[in-house]
């Protein structure tokens, strides 16, 4: 007879448990959405608490002034070549036990590009940009923080590794996309004016401009080609002196007088090629995000939520596209809504498990045992 009384005697505790779970679930939702808002911005980097022209890497306790020529030449030791491009060669190096990246000039003809990159790196220091450690203008040497995970080109391979596999989620990948858009927004409203990311004429080239940090965030690494644009001053950009082709670049970056000469087309001319502004970067956002999302579970739902803003990014008339800041705002809202819906879906499932599978909960068993005794 006592067994028949168990449901009645446990019903009140179960109701309180459910109400408590509901309250707890709402608190979790609030805290998680608040954490999403906080994580939209890069977490506080070690050097962010340093005075201007100082650096501090993760394992350093104090800030240190940017290294000057005597220190760079005497204290930075090359270990091995880890990257090479038209402008610079990059060596894994060591400074006082800290791993750093040492960049040297590849060819004298690219000296201006190299120096431009150094100037941009000094001016744009912040959480979206790789940390400057020091530089030597006399020897044309640049020292920056070393990120062992490498560039975004190796993202899939990195996430496929056993130790990083748990990070291969839509949350991680979507946050990387958010970081990418945040970096563009930073460049478009930087202390050095509105800057266009010209080293982005293909998906692969774009991905190579960003480094993956140990906590799976993005920082811009290559700032050698960031021309300034300002429509009010008639200041427009042209990314290189050669004709650009393909679907990845924006329509305004393509030669507008092409086609067969018999049909009135003209061969490409750098002098006649019209300039363009920062909205050419916005055109590329959907393609980069699509690549970053990969094929993880939940990625297709994320694409659905971002479909409308991506359609706006792909408007052929650049004047009708949103700014990178507008895209960033939509990304943040959509991520929060997407996460909220998932949490709201999980809470009822938890209630069902709680009510119909209460025997699997040790703390509920205690009440059941007490009621039946």
MODA-V228535 format. One record per run of one state. SS is the DSSP state (H for helix, E for strand, - for the rest). FROM is the first residue (numbers start at 1). LEN is the number of residues. If there is no record, write none. Layout:
# MODA-V228535
ss:from:len
SS:FROM:LEN
SS:FROM:LEN
This chain:
# MODA-V228535
ss:from:len
-:1:1
H:2:39
-:41:5
H:46:4
-:50:4
E:54:2
-:56:8
E:64:2
-:66:1
E:67:1
-:68:1
H:69:7
E:76:9
-:85:3
E:88:8
-:96:2
E:98:8
-:106:2
H:108:16
-:124:5
E:129:1
-:130:2
E:132:5
-:137:4
E:141:5
-:146:5
E:151:1
H:152:8
-:160:2
H:162:6
-:168:2
H:170:19
-:189:1
E:190:1
-:191:2
E:193:1
-:194:1
E:195:1
-:196:7
H:203:5
-:208:2
E:210:3
-:213:5
E:218:3
-:221:7
E:228:1
-:229:1
E:230:1
H:231:3
-:234:1
E:235:1
-:236:1
E:237:1
-:238:6
E:244:1
-:245:6
H:251:3
E:254:1
-:255:6
H:261:3
-:264:12
E:276:1
-:277:2
H:279:5
-:284:1
H:285:9
-:294:5
H:299:7
-:306:1
H:307:7
-:314:4
H:318:3
-:321:3
H:324:33
-:357:1
H:358:3
-:361:1
H:362:11
-:373:1
